[in-house]
């Protein structure tokens, strides 16, 4: 009976169209799966209960391939985000993971990072992003960065305010080739930046940018702005140009209503192209939601490949189901 239902459904659907069929038993479910696999049609959602009773949402034809819409470097698993720690010298009022000087440290540690990066490279990850918290507060940040760079190109996110003493020595020891420093700078003048990050933070960030450039590092600028205005954005771009930052390395991103932020974009796993993110607490769908239980994929951090496989598969299914394509939230 279910096969006849499926044939009638497909006859009335255009290519790419979707419809529902009733599932009345476990046998119906098995037959429907087999028929779709052999006929070139796609089950995009199974809404069945423990007794295998419910409905299937079926698409006529093959599901769309996200690789047709996304560049290879944006496919799930192309990047791996590692929250090295959560404590920070700042308490930004829109921090998506509520980092601050009082936040629990929650460090991954160099040993675990070494294992994760090696496994990620074997799986096919192409880049590592180290974030926090403020990674340069860690006494072993130099070793962590070199460990990552021995395997994959690496970007470190930082507020550039702790490039002194031990932090400066760590920075000076890092290789330049294959490493980028992504530094937070929200405006071309202090007011907006300092209003979110604290008085005097803009001047220290600019000094850190200039120092990193003088030391020969590739520097990327990431601005977090609630409601970008054309004039403000133009001023920021001009200022970054003056600092010697290439336009391709100037990123402007919105505020997400996550962590400490009380305003901003409301995001869900359905609205985000995943960027696999590891913290000391587990593996998450995306770095901007790295303390959000709704974005938690698993508490089991190792082996990493299971989570990479799961996120890739879940996203592929989500892409097929979604009425609108998931959007990129540009963390980097």
C-alpha positions as CSV (number, residue, x, y, z in Angstrom):
1,X,0.0,0.0,0.0
2,X,2.8,2.5,0.9
3,X,4.4,1.9,-2.5
4,X,1.2,2.9,-4.3
5,X,1.0,5.9,-2.1
6,X,4.5,7.0,-2.9
7,X,3.9,6.5,-6.7
8,X,0.8,8.6,-6.6
9,X,2.6,11.3,-4.6
10,X,5.5,11.4,-7.0
11,X,3.2,11.6,-10.0
12,X,1.7,14.8,-8.7
13,X,5.0,16.5,-7.6
14,X,7.3,18.7,-9.7
15,X,11.0,17.9,-9.6
16,X,12.3,19.0,-6.2
17,X,8.8,19.2,-4.8
18,X,8.0,17.5,-1.4
19,X,4.9,15.7,0.0
20,X,3.9,13.4,2.8
21,X,2.9,9.7,2.9
22,X,1.4,7.8,5.8
23,X,3.5,5.1,7.5
24,X,1.4,2.5,9.3
25,X,4.0,-0.1,10.3
26,X,7.6,-1.0,10.5
27,X,7.2,-2.9,7.2
28,X,5.8,0.3,5.5
29,X,8.9,2.2,6.7
30,X,11.3,-0.4,5.3
31,X,9.5,-0.6,2.0
32,X,9.4,3.2,1.7
33,X,13.1,3.5,2.3
34,X,13.9,0.9,-0.2
35,X,11.6,2.3,-2.9
36,X,13.0,5.8,-2.5
37,X,16.6,4.5,-2.7
38,X,15.9,2.5,-5.9
39,X,13.7,5.2,-7.6
40,X,16.0,8.1,-7.1
41,X,13.7,10.0,-4.7
42,X,14.7,11.3,-1.3
43,X,13.2,10.9,2.2
44,X,13.9,14.2,3.8
45,X,12.2,13.7,7.1
46,X,10.8,10.7,9.1
47,X,8.1,11.7,11.6
48,X,7.4,8.3,13.0
49,X,6.8,7.2,16.6
50,X,8.3,4.3,18.5
51,X,5.8,2.0,16.8
52,X,6.8,3.2,13.4
53,X,3.5,5.0,12.8
54,X,3.5,8.5,11.4
55,X,4.5,10.2,8.1
56,X,7.4,10.6,5.7
57,X,8.3,13.8,3.9
58,X,9.6,12.8,0.5
59,X,11.2,14.9,-2.2
60,X,10.9,14.0,-5.8
61,X,14.4,13.5,-7.1
62,X,17.7,13.7,-5.3
63,X,18.2,16.1,-2.4
64,X,20.1,19.3,-3.3
65,X,23.8,19.0,-2.6
66,X,25.1,21.9,-0.3
67,X,28.4,21.6,-2.1
68,X,26.7,23.2,-5.1
69,X,25.9,26.3,-3.1
70,X,28.9,26.6,-0.6
71,X,32.5,27.0,-1.4
72,X,34.7,24.1,-0.2
73,X,36.1,26.1,2.7
74,X,32.6,26.7,4.1
75,X,31.4,23.1,4.1
76,X,31.0,21.5,7.5
77,X,34.3,20.2,8.8
78,X,36.4,22.5,6.6
79,X,37.3,24.4,9.7
80,X,37.7,23.3,13.3
81,X,37.2,25.8,16.1
82,X,38.9,25.1,19.4
83,X,38.0,27.1,22.5
84,X,41.4,27.1,24.2
85,X,39.9,28.7,27.3
86,X,37.0,30.8,28.5
87,X,38.6,33.3,30.9
88,X,39.4,36.7,29.5
89,X,40.9,40.1,30.5
90,X,37.7,41.8,29.1
91,X,34.0,41.3,29.8
92,X,32.4,42.5,26.5
93,X,28.7,43.0,26.9
94,X,27.9,41.0,23.8
95,X,30.4,38.1,24.2
96,X,28.6,35.1,22.8
97,X,30.2,32.8,25.4
98,X,30.1,35.2,28.4
99,X,33.9,35.3,28.8
100,X,35.3,37.6,31.5
101,X,38.0,37.6,34.2
102,X,35.6,35.8,36.4
103,X,34.6,33.1,33.9
104,X,35.8,29.5,34.7
105,X,38.9,28.8,32.8
106,X,37.7,25.5,31.1
107,X,40.9,24.9,29.1
108,X,41.3,22.2,26.5
109,X,45.1,21.9,27.1
110,X,47.9,21.3,24.8
111,X,47.8,17.5,25.0
112,X,44.2,17.3,23.9
113,X,44.6,19.9,21.3
114,X,47.5,18.0,19.8
115,X,45.3,14.9,19.5
116,X,42.3,16.7,18.1
117,X,44.3,18.5,15.4
118,X,45.9,15.4,14.3
119,X,42.6,13.6,14.0
120,X,41.0,16.6,12.3
121,X,43.6,16.6,9.6
122,X,43.2,12.9,9.0
123,X,39.4,13.4,8.6
124,X,39.9,16.3,6.1
125,X,39.7,19.5,8.1
126,X,41.6,22.2,6.4
127,X,42.1,25.0,9.0
128,X,42.2,25.5,12.7
129,X,40.8,28.5,14.6
130,X,41.9,29.0,18.2
131,X,39.6,31.2,20.3
132,X,38.4,31.9,23.8
133,X,38.3,33.7,26.2
134,X,41.6,35.3,25.4
135,X,44.1,32.6,24.2
136,X,47.1,34.8,25.0
137,X,46.4,34.5,28.7
138,X,47.5,30.9,28.5
139,X,51.1,30.3,29.5
140,X,51.4,27.6,26.9
141,X,49.7,29.4,24.0
142,X,53.0,29.4,22.1
143,X,53.2,25.7,22.3
144,X,49.5,25.3,21.4
145,X,49.9,27.5,18.3
146,X,53.1,25.7,17.1
147,X,51.4,22.3,17.6
148,X,48.5,23.4,15.4
149,X,50.7,24.9,12.8
150,X,52.8,21.8,12.5
151,X,49.7,20.2,11.0
152,X,47.3,22.8,9.6
153,X,47.1,26.6,8.8
154,X,45.9,28.3,12.0
155,X,44.2,31.5,13.0
156,X,44.2,32.8,16.6
157,X,41.5,35.2,17.7
158,X,42.6,37.8,20.2
159,X,41.8,41.2,21.6
160,X,45.6,42.1,21.2
161,X,45.7,43.7,24.6
162,X,48.0,41.3,26.3
163,X,51.0,41.5,24.0
164,X,53.4,42.2,26.8
165,X,55.6,40.2,29.1
166,X,54.9,36.5,28.7
167,X,52.3,37.2,26.1
168,X,54.7,39.2,24.0
169,X,57.4,36.5,24.3
170,X,54.9,33.9,23.1
171,X,53.9,36.1,20.2
172,X,57.4,36.7,19.1
173,X,58.2,33.0,19.2
174,X,55.4,32.1,16.8
175,X,56.0,31.2,13.1
176,X,54.7,33.8,10.7
177,X,54.0,31.5,7.7
178,X,50.6,29.9,7.8
179,X,49.5,31.9,10.9
180,X,46.9,34.7,11.1
181,X,46.0,36.8,14.1
182,X,42.3,37.9,14.0
183,X,42.0,40.9,16.2
184,X,38.8,42.5,17.4
185,X,38.3,46.1,16.5
186,X,34.7,47.5,16.3
187,X,35.2,51.0,15.1
188,X,37.6,53.6,13.6
189,X,37.4,55.7,16.8
190,X,37.3,54.6,20.4
191,X,33.7,55.4,21.4
192,X,31.8,52.4,19.9
193,X,34.5,49.9,20.6
194,X,35.0,51.1,24.2
195,X,31.3,51.2,24.9
196,X,31.1,47.4,24.6
197,X,34.6,46.4,25.6
198,X,35.7,48.9,28.3
199,X,37.4,52.3,28.5
200,X,40.8,52.3,26.9
201,X,40.4,49.0,25.1
202,X,40.4,50.6,21.6
203,X,43.7,52.2,22.0
204,X,45.3,49.0,23.4
205,X,43.8,47.0,20.5
206,X,45.2,49.4,17.9
207,X,48.6,49.3,19.6
208,X,48.4,45.5,19.4
209,X,47.5,45.5,15.8
210,X,50.4,47.8,14.9
211,X,52.8,45.6,17.0
212,X,51.7,42.4,15.3
213,X,52.1,44.0,11.9
214,X,55.6,45.3,12.8
215,X,56.5,41.7,13.8
216,X,55.5,40.4,10.4
217,X,52.2,38.7,11.2
218,X,49.2,38.5,8.9
219,X,46.5,40.4,10.8
220,X,42.8,40.1,10.2
221,X,40.3,42.6,11.7
222,X,36.9,41.4,13.0
223,X,34.3,44.1,13.9
224,X,31.2,43.1,15.8
225,X,28.5,45.7,15.2
226,X,24.8,45.6,16.1
227,X,23.5,47.8,13.3
228,X,26.2,48.7,10.8
229,X,25.7,52.1,9.1
230,X,27.4,52.7,5.7
231,X,29.3,55.8,7.0
232,X,30.6,53.9,10.0
233,X,31.6,50.9,7.9
234,X,33.4,53.1,5.4
235,X,35.3,54.8,8.2
236,X,36.3,51.5,9.7
237,X,37.5,50.1,6.3
238,X,39.5,53.3,5.7
239,X,41.1,53.0,9.1
240,X,42.0,49.4,8.6
241,X,43.5,50.3,5.2
242,X,45.6,52.8,7.0
243,X,46.8,50.1,9.4
244,X,47.9,48.0,6.4
245,X,45.1,45.4,6.6
246,X,44.0,43.9,3.3
247,X,40.3,44.3,2.5
248,X,39.9,40.6,2.4
249,X,41.1,40.5,6.0
250,X,38.5,43.0,7.2
251,X,35.4,41.2,8.6
252,X,32.2,42.8,9.8
253,X,29.8,40.6,11.7
254,X,26.5,41.1,13.6
255,X,25.8,40.5,17.3
256,X,24.2,37.2,18.1
257,X,21.8,36.9,21.0
258,X,24.0,34.4,22.8
259,X,25.9,34.4,26.1
260,X,26.2,37.9,27.5
261,X,24.3,39.6,24.7
262,X,20.7,40.6,25.4
263,X,20.1,41.9,21.9
264,X,21.1,40.7,18.5
265,X,20.3,38.0,15.9
266,X,18.4,35.0,17.2
267,X,20.2,32.0,15.9
268,X,19.5,28.2,15.8
269,X,21.3,25.2,14.4
270,X,18.7,25.3,11.6
271,X,19.8,28.8,10.7
272,X,23.5,28.3,10.7
273,X,25.9,26.5,8.5
274,X,27.9,24.5,11.0
275,X,31.5,25.1,11.9
276,X,32.5,22.3,14.2
277,X,33.5,23.7,17.6
278,X,35.3,22.0,20.5
279,X,35.3,23.3,24.0
280,X,36.3,21.6,27.3
281,X,32.6,21.0,27.8
282,X,31.8,19.2,24.5
283,X,31.4,19.6,20.8
284,X,29.1,22.3,19.4
285,X,27.4,23.2,16.1
286,X,29.0,26.6,15.8
287,X,31.5,28.8,17.7
288,X,28.9,31.6,18.3
289,X,26.7,29.1,20.2
290,X,29.5,27.3,22.1
291,X,27.7,27.5,25.5
292,X,24.2,26.9,24.1
293,X,22.8,23.5,25.1
294,X,20.6,23.6,22.0
295,X,23.7,23.7,19.8
296,X,25.5,20.9,21.8
297,X,26.3,17.9,19.5
298,X,27.9,15.7,22.1
299,X,29.7,15.8,25.4
300,X,32.2,13.2,24.1
301,X,35.1,15.1,22.7
302,X,37.3,12.2,21.6
303,X,37.4,10.5,19.2
304,X,36.5,13.7,17.2
305,X,35.7,11.9,13.9
306,X,32.3,10.7,15.2
307,X,31.1,14.3,15.8
308,X,32.6,15.4,12.4
309,X,30.7,12.7,10.7
310,X,27.5,13.4,12.6
311,X,27.5,17.1,12.0
312,X,28.2,16.7,8.3
313,X,25.4,14.2,7.9
314,X,22.9,16.3,10.0
315,X,23.7,19.4,7.9
316,X,23.3,17.5,4.6
317,X,19.8,16.3,5.8
318,X,19.0,19.8,7.1
319,X,19.9,21.4,3.8
320,X,17.5,19.0,2.0
321,X,14.7,19.7,4.4
322,X,15.0,23.4,5.0
323,X,12.5,25.7,3.2
324,X,15.3,28.3,3.1
325,X,19.0,27.6,3.0
326,X,21.0,27.9,6.2
327,X,23.0,31.1,6.4
328,X,26.6,31.7,7.3
329,X,27.3,33.6,10.5
330,X,30.8,35.0,9.8
331,X,33.0,34.4,12.8
332,X,36.1,34.6,10.6
